[in-house]
Amino acid sequence: MTTASKTTTVIHTQSRKVDQLLDHYGESHQNPRNELIHFIAIPLIMLSLLGMLFALHPYVAYAFMAASMVYYLRLSLVFLMAMVLWSLASLALVLAMEPWIWPISIAIFVGAWVMQFIGHKIEGKKPSFFEDLQYLWVGPLFVLSKLFGKVGIRW
């Protein structure tokens, strides 16, 4: 076996961190109804969180977005690009909420989290972020991974 083929074998047998995180996250998201709820609630939570941070001060929102992008960059370039696009679209929606950014964002945030907890009640498993807060950033990647899988995009 050549050195190149040994390297390829090692790469294919080792799981990347992003795949490990998604696999662990997926363990508490097996029920189709819970999964559907997450597909709706996670983007809404992301939008509302950005809106609340923007209402505090735009630079707070920008700093949060930048820090999140650093996290995603460390996991996957494909996910990073998707999250940049989603963040920019969310920012445009937040700007469209003016002058009611704060109350709209709070209402969306509360409603979406209620949906999330209903989904986990249906699932019968606690949310992954109770174990590790980084799963709050993995949730959007879980949604993307499901969408990417349907269209054949590998991350």
C-alpha positions in Angstrom: 0.0 0.0 0.0 1.4 3.4 -0.9 1.6 6.3 1.5 -1.1 8.2 -0.4 -3.6 5.3 -0.1 -2.7 4.8 3.6 -3.5 8.5 4.1 -6.8 8.2 2.2 -7.8 5.2 4.2 -7.1 7.0 7.5 -9.1 10.0 6.4 -12.1 7.9 5.4 -12.1 6.0 8.7 -11.8 9.0 11.0 -14.9 11.0 11.6 -14.7 14.8 11.4 -15.7 16.8 14.4 -18.7 18.3 12.4 -19.9 14.8 11.7 -19.5 13.7 15.3 -21.5 16.8 16.5 -24.2 16.2 14.0 -24.5 12.5 14.8 -24.8 13.3 18.5 -27.3 16.1 17.9 -29.3 13.7 15.7 -29.6 11.2 18.5 -32.2 13.4 20.2 -33.9 14.4 17.0 -35.2 11.1 15.6 -39.0 11.7 15.7 -40.2 13.2 12.4 -42.5 15.7 14.2 -39.7 16.9 16.4 -37.5 17.2 13.4 -40.1 19.2 11.5 -40.6 21.5 14.5 -36.8 22.1 14.6 -36.8 22.9 10.8 -39.2 25.7 11.6 -38.1 26.8 15.0 -34.3 26.9 14.6 -34.3 29.4 11.8 -36.9 31.5 13.7 -34.7 31.4 16.8 -31.7 32.5 14.8 -33.6 35.4 13.3 -35.0 36.5 16.6 -31.7 36.3 18.4 -30.1 38.4 15.7 -32.9 40.9 16.0 -32.6 41.1 19.8 -28.9 41.6 19.6 -29.3 44.2 16.8 -31.9 46.0 19.0 -29.3 46.2 21.8 -26.8 47.7 19.3 -25.9 46.7 15.7 -22.3 46.1 16.7 -23.4 43.5 19.2 -25.2 41.7 16.5 -22.2 42.0 14.1 -19.8 40.7 16.7 -22.0 37.7 17.5 -22.3 36.9 13.7 -18.5 37.2 13.3 -17.8 34.9 16.3 -20.4 32.4 15.0 -18.7 32.4 11.6 -15.4 31.6 13.2 -17.0 28.6 14.9 -18.5 27.4 11.6 -15.2 28.0 9.7 -13.5 25.6 12.1 -16.1 22.9 11.3 -16.8 23.2 7.5 -16.3 25.6 4.7 -19.6 24.6 3.1 -21.5 25.2 6.3 -19.7 28.5 6.8 -20.8 29.7 3.4 -24.4 28.6 4.0 -24.4 30.3 7.4 -23.0 33.5 6.0 -25.8 33.6 3.4 -28.4 32.8 6.1 -27.0 35.5 8.4 -27.1 38.1 5.7 -30.6 37.2 4.8 -31.6 37.3 8.5 -30.0 40.7 8.9 -32.0 42.0 6.0 -35.2 40.7 7.7 -34.2 42.3 10.9 -33.7 45.6 9.2 -37.2 45.2 7.6 -38.7 44.8 11.2 -37.8 48.4 12.1 -39.0 50.1 14.2 -40.5 47.0 15.9 -37.4 44.9 16.0 -37.4 44.4 19.8 -41.0 43.2 20.3 -41.2 41.2 17.1 -37.9 39.4 18.0 -39.0 38.6 21.5 -42.3 37.2 20.4 -40.6 35.0 17.7 -38.0 33.9 20.2 -40.4 32.9 22.9 -42.8 31.2 20.4 -40.0 29.3 18.7 -38.5 28.1 22.0 -42.0 26.9 23.1 -42.1 24.9 19.8 -38.7 23.4 20.5 -39.6 22.2 23.9 -42.9 20.7 22.6 -40.8 18.9 20.0 -38.5 17.5 22.7 -41.5 16.5 24.8 -42.8 14.5 21.7 -39.3 13.1 21.2 -38.9 12.2 24.9 -35.3 13.4 25.0 -33.8 16.6 26.4 -32.3 19.2 24.1 -28.6 18.6 23.3 -27.6 22.0 24.5 -28.4 21.0 28.0 -25.2 18.8 27.8 -23.1 21.4 25.9 -23.9 24.9 24.8 -22.1 24.5 21.5 -25.1 22.5 20.3 -27.0 25.8 20.1 -24.7 26.5 17.1 -24.9 22.9 15.8 -28.7 23.0 15.6 -28.7 25.2 12.4 -26.1 22.8 10.9 -28.4 19.9 11.6 -31.1 21.6 9.6 -28.7 22.4 6.8 -27.3 18.9 6.8 -30.8 17.5 6.2 -31.4 19.9 3.4 -28.0 19.4 1.9 -28.5 15.6 2.0 -31.7 16.0 -0.1 -29.9 17.9 -2.8 -26.7 16.0 -2.7 -24.4 18.7 -1.2 -21.6 17.3 1.0 -20.2 19.4 3.7 
